[in-house]
């Protein structure tokens, strides 16, 4: 019952993704996908974006959720992070397949991912690119069955958005290329500054034109799941 209510809240809070330019989909991830969420847990998401606009999409998502008070701040923990959206993983088509190492906890999390909003074709392509999560449970055929399972899609919606359409038109040409380059420089500069201040333990961090991933401390990322198996 608790997890059902938590998933429903996540589904409602994920709706802004459908209106952000260049966002293709959003998936419920982290402790929600693993089934280890607590009342104070935040909401991890994987955000799929259009090729060539990953830094623009991340910036616009940060603004959209910050304006609603739903974005988790970087150093917020406990009750301060409760039910906030954690924008820690953005991917473009060139990085749909999650890079190894693939621990059992990562496999379990990817098997538990749930579509929240977005293009069903792009979502299906993402899941099939990550068939490694099912390789010990029937391989690609099992992945395909899971991808098209009605249960997996029960919270999914794919509305048409005028705001997203207009934004993509304005930012889709040379002006959008210039904006993307400027946001790329700004965000990478901030990432470098943050990394110099952090004492990171086996981080999984990527900031390329295909993937933005910020899991700074492997000690806490999937510990709850690993303690249950």
TORVOTOR-393034 format. One record per residue (C-alpha): residue number from 1; x, y, z. Coordinates in Angstrom, 1 decimal, always signed. Layout:
% TORVOTOR-393034
r tilo NUM xx X yy Y zz Z
...
END
This chain:
% TORVOTOR-393034
r tilo 1 xx +0.0 yy +0.0 zz +0.0
r tilo 2 xx +2.8 yy +2.4 zz +0.9
r tilo 3 xx +4.7 yy +1.8 zz -2.3
r tilo 4 xx +1.5 yy +2.1 zz -4.4
r tilo 5 xx +0.9 yy +5.5 zz -2.9
r tilo 6 xx +4.5 yy +6.5 zz -3.4
r tilo 7 xx +4.4 yy +5.4 zz -7.1
r tilo 8 xx +1.2 yy +7.4 zz -7.6
r tilo 9 xx +2.8 yy +10.5 zz -6.2
r tilo 10 xx +5.8 yy +10.0 zz -8.4
r tilo 11 xx +3.6 yy +9.6 zz -11.5
r tilo 12 xx +1.9 yy +12.9 zz -10.7
r tilo 13 xx +5.2 yy +14.7 zz -10.1
r tilo 14 xx +6.7 yy +13.4 zz -13.3
r tilo 15 xx +4.2 yy +15.1 zz -15.5
r tilo 16 xx +6.3 yy +18.2 zz -16.1
r tilo 17 xx +8.7 yy +16.0 zz -18.1
r tilo 18 xx +6.1 yy +15.7 zz -20.8
r tilo 19 xx +6.3 yy +19.5 zz -21.4
r tilo 20 xx +10.1 yy +20.0 zz -21.4
r tilo 21 xx +11.6 yy +20.4 zz -24.8
r tilo 22 xx +13.7 yy +17.5 zz -26.1
r tilo 23 xx +12.7 yy +15.1 zz -23.3
r tilo 24 xx +11.7 yy +11.8 zz -24.9
r tilo 25 xx +10.8 yy +9.8 zz -21.7
r tilo 26 xx +11.1 yy +9.6 zz -18.0
r tilo 27 xx +11.4 yy +6.3 zz -16.0
r tilo 28 xx +11.0 yy +5.7 zz -12.3
r tilo 29 xx +14.3 yy +4.4 zz -10.9
r tilo 30 xx +16.4 yy +4.0 zz -7.8
r tilo 31 xx +14.8 yy +2.8 zz -4.6
r tilo 32 xx +11.3 yy +2.9 zz -6.2
r tilo 33 xx +12.4 yy +0.4 zz -8.9
r tilo 34 xx +14.2 yy -1.8 zz -6.3
r tilo 35 xx +11.2 yy -1.8 zz -3.9
r tilo 36 xx +13.4 yy -0.4 zz -1.1
r tilo 37 xx +11.9 yy +3.1 zz -0.8
r tilo 38 xx +11.2 yy +4.6 zz +2.6
r tilo 39 xx +8.8 yy +7.4 zz +3.5
r tilo 40 xx +11.7 yy +9.8 zz +3.3
r tilo 41 xx +13.0 yy +8.6 zz +0.0
r tilo 42 xx +13.4 yy +10.9 zz -3.0
r tilo 43 xx +12.5 yy +10.0 zz -6.5
r tilo 44 xx +15.3 yy +8.9 zz -8.8
r tilo 45 xx +14.5 yy +9.1 zz -12.5
r tilo 46 xx +16.2 yy +8.2 zz -15.8
r tilo 47 xx +15.5 yy +10.9 zz -18.4
r tilo 48 xx +15.8 yy +10.1 zz -22.1
r tilo 49 xx +16.5 yy +13.1 zz -24.3
r tilo 50 xx +16.9 yy +14.0 zz -28.0
r tilo 51 xx +20.4 yy +13.6 zz -29.5
r tilo 52 xx +22.3 yy +16.9 zz -29.4
r tilo 53 xx +20.2 yy +18.6 zz -26.7
r tilo 54 xx +21.1 yy +16.8 zz -23.5
r tilo 55 xx +22.5 yy +19.9 zz -21.7
r tilo 56 xx +19.5 yy +22.0 zz -22.8
r tilo 57 xx +17.1 yy +19.4 zz -21.6
r tilo 58 xx +18.8 yy +19.0 zz -18.2
r tilo 59 xx +18.8 yy +22.7 zz -17.7
r tilo 60 xx +15.1 yy +23.0 zz -18.6
r tilo 61 xx +14.2 yy +20.1 zz -16.3
r tilo 62 xx +16.1 yy +21.7 zz -13.4
r tilo 63 xx +14.2 yy +24.9 zz -13.9
r tilo 64 xx +10.8 yy +23.2 zz -14.3
r tilo 65 xx +11.1 yy +21.2 zz -11.1
r tilo 66 xx +12.8 yy +23.9 zz -9.1
r tilo 67 xx +9.9 yy +26.3 zz -9.8
r tilo 68 xx +7.5 yy +23.7 zz -8.4
r tilo 69 xx +9.7 yy +23.0 zz -5.3
r tilo 70 xx +10.0 yy +19.4 zz -6.4
r tilo 71 xx +13.7 yy +19.2 zz -7.3
r tilo 72 xx +16.1 yy +17.6 zz -4.9
r tilo 73 xx +19.0 yy +20.0 zz -4.1
r tilo 74 xx +22.5 yy +18.4 zz -4.3
r tilo 75 xx +23.2 yy +18.1 zz -0.6
r tilo 76 xx +19.7 yy +17.6 zz +0.7
r tilo 77 xx +19.1 yy +14.4 zz +2.7
r tilo 78 xx +16.5 yy +12.9 zz +5.0
r tilo 79 xx +13.2 yy +14.7 zz +5.2
r tilo 80 xx +14.5 yy +17.5 zz +3.1
r tilo 81 xx +14.8 yy +15.1 zz +0.1
r tilo 82 xx +11.5 yy +13.4 zz +0.7
r tilo 83 xx +9.4 yy +13.0 zz -2.5
r tilo 84 xx +11.8 yy +15.3 zz -4.5
r tilo 85 xx +12.8 yy +14.6 zz -8.0
r tilo 86 xx +16.5 yy +13.7 zz -8.3
r tilo 87 xx +17.8 yy +14.6 zz -11.7
r tilo 88 xx +20.9 yy +12.4 zz -11.7
r tilo 89 xx +20.8 yy +10.5 zz -15.0
r tilo 90 xx +20.1 yy +11.8 zz -18.5
r tilo 91 xx +20.7 yy +9.7 zz -21.6
r tilo 92 xx +20.6 yy +10.2 zz -25.4
r tilo 93 xx +20.1 yy +7.3 zz -27.8
r tilo 94 xx +23.9 yy +6.8 zz -28.1
r tilo 95 xx +24.0 yy +5.9 zz -24.4
r tilo 96 xx +20.8 yy +3.9 zz -23.9
r tilo 97 xx +22.8 yy +0.8 zz -22.9
r tilo 98 xx +24.1 yy +1.2 zz -19.3
r tilo 99 xx +27.8 yy +0.6 zz -19.1
r tilo 100 xx +29.3 yy -2.2 zz -17.0
r tilo 101 xx +30.0 yy -3.2 zz -14.3
r tilo 102 xx +26.5 yy -4.7 zz -14.0
r tilo 103 xx +26.1 yy -5.8 zz -10.4
r tilo 104 xx +23.1 yy -7.9 zz -9.4
r tilo 105 xx +21.7 yy -4.8 zz -7.7
r tilo 106 xx +21.9 yy -2.8 zz -11.0
r tilo 107 xx +20.3 yy -5.7 zz -12.8
r tilo 108 xx +17.4 yy -5.7 zz -10.4
r tilo 109 xx +16.9 yy -2.0 zz -10.6
r tilo 110 xx +16.8 yy -2.0 zz -14.4
r tilo 111 xx +14.3 yy -4.8 zz -14.4
r tilo 112 xx +12.2 yy -2.7 zz -12.0
r tilo 113 xx +12.2 yy +0.5 zz -14.1
r tilo 114 xx +8.8 yy +1.9 zz -14.8
r tilo 115 xx +7.8 yy +4.3 zz -17.6
r tilo 116 xx +6.2 yy +7.5 zz -16.3
r tilo 117 xx +5.8 yy +9.5 zz -19.4
r tilo 118 xx +7.2 yy +9.7 zz -23.0
r tilo 119 xx +7.3 yy +8.2 zz -26.4
r tilo 120 xx +6.6 yy +4.4 zz -26.3
r tilo 121 xx +8.9 yy +3.7 zz -29.2
r tilo 122 xx +11.9 yy +5.4 zz -27.5
r tilo 123 xx +11.1 yy +3.7 zz -24.2
r tilo 124 xx +11.0 yy +0.3 zz -25.8
r tilo 125 xx +14.3 yy +0.9 zz -27.6
r tilo 126 xx +15.8 yy +1.8 zz -24.2
r tilo 127 xx +14.6 yy -1.4 zz -22.5
r tilo 128 xx +15.7 yy -3.6 zz -25.4
r tilo 129 xx +19.2 yy -1.9 zz -25.3
r tilo 130 xx +19.5 yy -3.1 zz -21.7
r tilo 131 xx +18.7 yy -6.7 zz -22.1
r tilo 132 xx +21.7 yy -7.5 zz -19.9
r tilo 133 xx +19.4 yy -6.9 zz -16.9
r tilo 134 xx +17.5 yy -10.1 zz -17.9
r tilo 135 xx +20.4 yy -12.2 zz -19.1
r tilo 136 xx +20.1 yy -14.4 zz -16.0
r tilo 137 xx +16.3 yy -14.5 zz -16.3
r tilo 138 xx +15.8 yy -15.6 zz -19.9
r tilo 139 xx +17.8 yy -13.1 zz -21.9
r tilo 140 xx +16.5 yy -10.9 zz -24.7
r tilo 141 xx +13.2 yy -12.8 zz -25.0
r tilo 142 xx +12.5 yy -12.2 zz -21.3
r tilo 143 xx +13.5 yy -8.6 zz -21.8
r tilo 144 xx +11.0 yy -8.2 zz -24.7
r tilo 145 xx +8.2 yy -9.8 zz -22.7
r tilo 146 xx +8.9 yy -7.5 zz -19.8
r tilo 147 xx +9.1 yy -4.4 zz -22.0
r tilo 148 xx +5.7 yy -5.0 zz -23.5
r tilo 149 xx +4.0 yy -6.1 zz -20.2
r tilo 150 xx +0.9 yy -4.1 zz -19.5
r tilo 151 xx +1.9 yy -4.0 zz -15.8
r tilo 152 xx +5.1 yy -2.1 zz -16.6
r tilo 153 xx +3.2 yy +0.5 zz -18.5
r tilo 154 xx +0.3 yy +1.0 zz -16.1
r tilo 155 xx +1.5 yy +4.5 zz -15.0
r tilo 156 xx +2.6 yy +5.7 zz -18.4
r tilo 157 xx +1.0 yy +8.6 zz -20.3
r tilo 158 xx +2.2 yy +10.3 zz -23.5
r tilo 159 xx +0.3 yy +13.6 zz -23.9
r tilo 160 xx +0.9 yy +16.0 zz -26.7
r tilo 161 xx +2.4 yy +19.3 zz -25.4
r tilo 162 xx +2.1 yy +22.6 zz -27.1
r tilo 163 xx +4.8 yy +24.1 zz -24.9
r tilo 164 xx +7.2 yy +21.3 zz -25.8
r tilo 165 xx +6.5 yy +21.6 zz -29.5
r tilo 166 xx +7.1 yy +25.4 zz -29.5
r tilo 167 xx +10.2 yy +25.0 zz -27.4
r tilo 168 xx +11.7 yy +22.4 zz -29.7
r tilo 169 xx +10.9 yy +24.6 zz -32.7
r tilo 170 xx +12.7 yy +27.7 zz -31.2
r tilo 171 xx +15.7 yy +25.7 zz -29.9
r tilo 172 xx +15.9 yy +23.2 zz -32.8
r tilo 173 xx +18.1 yy +25.1 zz -35.2
r tilo 174 xx +21.4 yy +27.0 zz -35.1
r tilo 175 xx +20.2 yy +29.2 zz -32.3
r tilo 176 xx +19.5 yy +26.0 zz -30.3
r tilo 177 xx +23.0 yy +24.7 zz -31.2
r tilo 178 xx +24.5 yy +27.9 zz -29.7
r tilo 179 xx +22.3 yy +27.6 zz -26.5
r tilo 180 xx +23.4 yy +23.9 zz -26.2
r tilo 181 xx +27.1 yy +24.8 zz -26.4
r tilo 182 xx +26.7 yy +27.6 zz -23.8
r tilo 183 xx +24.8 yy +25.4 zz -21.4
r tilo 184 xx +27.4 yy +22.6 zz -21.9
r tilo 185 xx +30.2 yy +24.9 zz -21.0
r tilo 186 xx +28.4 yy +26.3 zz -18.0
r tilo 187 xx +27.4 yy +22.9 zz -16.6
r tilo 188 xx +30.7 yy +21.2 zz -17.2
r tilo 189 xx +32.5 yy +24.1 zz -15.4
r tilo 190 xx +30.1 yy +23.6 zz -12.4
r tilo 191 xx +30.7 yy +19.8 zz -12.5
r tilo 192 xx +34.4 yy +20.3 zz -12.4
r tilo 193 xx +34.2 yy +22.7 zz -9.5
r tilo 194 xx +31.9 yy +20.4 zz -7.5
r tilo 195 xx +34.2 yy +17.4 zz -8.1
r tilo 196 xx +37.2 yy +19.3 zz -6.7
r tilo 197 xx +35.3 yy +19.9 zz -3.5
r tilo 198 xx +34.0 yy +16.4 zz -3.1
r tilo 199 xx +35.5 yy +13.4 zz -1.4
r tilo 200 xx +34.1 yy +10.8 zz -3.8
r tilo 201 xx +34.2 yy +7.0 zz -3.3
r tilo 202 xx +34.1 yy +5.0 zz -6.5
r tilo 203 xx +31.8 yy +7.4 zz -8.3
r tilo 204 xx +29.8 yy +6.7 zz -11.4
r tilo 205 xx +29.9 yy +10.1 zz -13.1
r tilo 206 xx +29.6 yy +10.9 zz -16.8
r tilo 207 xx +29.2 yy +14.2 zz -18.6
r tilo 208 xx +29.3 yy +13.7 zz -22.4
r tilo 209 xx +27.0 yy +14.7 zz -25.2
r tilo 210 xx +25.3 yy +11.3 zz -24.8
r tilo 211 xx +25.0 yy +10.9 zz -21.1
r tilo 212 xx +24.9 yy +12.9 zz -17.9
r tilo 213 xx +25.2 yy +10.6 zz -14.8
r tilo 214 xx +25.9 yy +11.7 zz -11.2
r tilo 215 xx +26.1 yy +8.8 zz -8.7
r tilo 216 xx +28.9 yy +10.2 zz -6.5
r tilo 217 xx +29.2 yy +7.5 zz -3.8
r tilo 218 xx +28.9 yy +3.8 zz -4.5
r tilo 219 xx +28.6 yy +3.0 zz -0.8
r tilo 220 xx +25.1 yy +4.3 zz -0.5
r tilo 221 xx +23.7 yy +3.9 zz -4.0
r tilo 222 xx +22.3 yy +0.3 zz -3.8
r tilo 223 xx +23.1 yy -0.8 zz -0.3
r tilo 224 xx +19.5 yy -1.3 zz +0.8
r tilo 225 xx +18.9 yy -3.8 zz -2.0
r tilo 226 xx +22.2 yy -5.7 zz -1.4
r tilo 227 xx +21.3 yy -6.1 zz +2.2
r tilo 228 xx +18.0 yy -7.9 zz +1.3
r tilo 229 xx +19.5 yy -10.6 zz -1.0
END
